[in-house]
């Protein structure tokens, strides 16, 4: 598929896709007979994984390092697994922190509901 279709399928702008190629997240993209980029389902799956890593807080620098390792093949599987394990630990800590914040917000909402229900003046 061409870059326009690939952009639509992945919901990533063509500009961003070109940037990803420039910084090494997308490697060895095939070209059609006209010299235009040609993407396959393999790249769709890779972009989905890149998006997931980004959405969970992994930096583009770390994703680029992962992409470099990925390009080297199975010999780097252990290193990539360790990167993902570390990222999972970081994500778990972030989720725990967010759950704490959510709990505190819910307590404050309960407090305000009580105030409103009992027509009490806010002291906090």
C-alpha positions, 0 to 999 in steps of 0.5 A: 500500500502507498503512504497515503493508504498506510497513513489511513490504516495506521492513523499516523500522518504521512509526515510522521511516517517519514519522520519515523523512517528518518530516525530509524523506526521504519527501516528498509521500506520497499519502493514501487517501480515509481520509487514511492514507498510501499508498505505491507501488513508487516509494517502495519503491525510494526507501527501498531507496536511503535504506537503502543510503546509510545502510548505507554511512555517509551521514548522515541530514542528507546524505541529507535534502539529497540528497532535497531536491535530488531533489525539485527534479528533473533540474536538480540531477542534477549536484549529486546525482551529485557527492554520490554520487561523494564518498560513493563515495570516502569508502566506498572509503577506508573499505573500504580501511581495513577490508581493512587491519584484516581483514588484521591480524586474519588475521595474528593468527589465523595467529599463534595457530594456529601457537602452538596447533599447535606448543604454543608460549607466547604472547609477545604 
